[in-house]
Amino acid sequence: QVHLVESGGGLVQTGGSLGLSCTASELDFDRYWMAWFRQAPGKEREFVAGISRTTNDRYYADSVKGRFIISRDNAKGTVNLQMNSLKSEDTAVYYCSADFNGTPVTMRDRNQYDFWGQGTQVTVSS
């Protein structure tokens, strides 16, 4: 059974940094596009960042571009999200996800993803 487990969430002040990590098990990891989504209270789950199977292509939501960095280590089966210059509006539960059929066109669509982690809370306080 596939498992995606996120870690690294927590409380941070505005302007601070936080790193999230997601470890996959029972997944042919390098065959999947990986992404991070987030969901704030009362809002829909939204795309944050995605990365192709080979790490050559990375995609970001406009709201995080220039502040967040997504990376992956296929040997370890991990995908990471480094978040810098955090703002209060970044407060949300962050989810790791895997898409076998991911493409640059579809990877922003949460309905395309095959597997999800349980989420990790990120709270940015002013």
N, C-alpha and C positions, 0 to 999 in steps of 0.2 A: 504494500500500500504506500502510495506517494505521500510524503510529508514535506511541507515547507514550514520552517520554524524561524520566526523573526526574533531578533534581540537588539538591545541597544537603546530602546526608547527611554524616556524619562522627562524630567523637568529641567528647563534651561531658560536663562534670561534672554530677553530681546538682544539681538546682535551676537549671540553666542553660537556655538557649533555643537553638533551632535552627529554621531555615526551610527547607522543602522546596518545590521547584517542579517542575511537570510541563508539558512543552510538547507539544502535539499537532500532527501533520502529516497531511495528506491525510484530514482528518476534518472533517465538517460540525459543527463544535464546538458551536455553540449549540443543536443538536438532541439533545445527549446529556447525561444526568445524569452527573456525575463524582463519583468517590469515592477515598478513600485506604483501603487495607487494610494490614495488617502481618502478618508471620510470624516468630515467634521459633523458635529451634532446638527441634525435637521437638514443636512445637505446630502446630495448624491455622492457616491464614490467617484473620484476623479483621477485621471491619469496624472502621474508626477514625472516619471522618467522610465525609459525603456532602453534595452541594449540587445543587439543582435547576437546570434549564436557565436560569432567569431570575435566579438568585441570591437569590430571595426566601425560600427554604426551605433550612435547613441542619440537618443531623442529626449527632449525635455518639454514640459509644459512651459508656456511663456512666463508664468508666475514664479518659476523657480530657476529659469535659465540664468546662468552666470553665478548662481549661489549654490546649487546642488551638483554633485558629481556621482554618476552611477558607474559601477565597475563590476567585473565578474572574474572569478577564478574557476575555470572549468575543471582543473585538476582537483580542487577541493570541493566543488559543487556549491559554491557560495556566490551570492550577489550582494553588493554593498551599496549604500547610499550615504555619501558624505554631505551633510547639510551645514552650510555656513550662513552667516549673516541672517540668522533666523528672525522671523517676524511673528507677531501674535497670530496673524492669519494662517500660519503654518501649523497651528495647533489642530491635531486630528489623530485618528488611529491610522497607522500606516500599514499597508498590506503588501506582501510579496506575492507575485503571481508568475505563472509559467504558461506559455502558449506554444504548442507544437507547430502550429501553422502560421506563426507570426510573420508579418510583413510590415514594411514601413507604412503602408496604408492602414492596416487593421490594428496595429499594436496599441493605439490609443483607445480602442473600444473594449471596455471591461467585459462585455459579453463574449468576447472571443477566447477568453482565457480558460484553460483546462483545469488548473490547480491554483489554490489560494492558501496562504498561511492564515493563522488565527488573528494576526494583527498585533501591533505594539503601539502603545500610547505615546505621543509626543506632545508635550505641553510647553508653550513658550509664554513666559510671563513678563510683563513690563515692569 
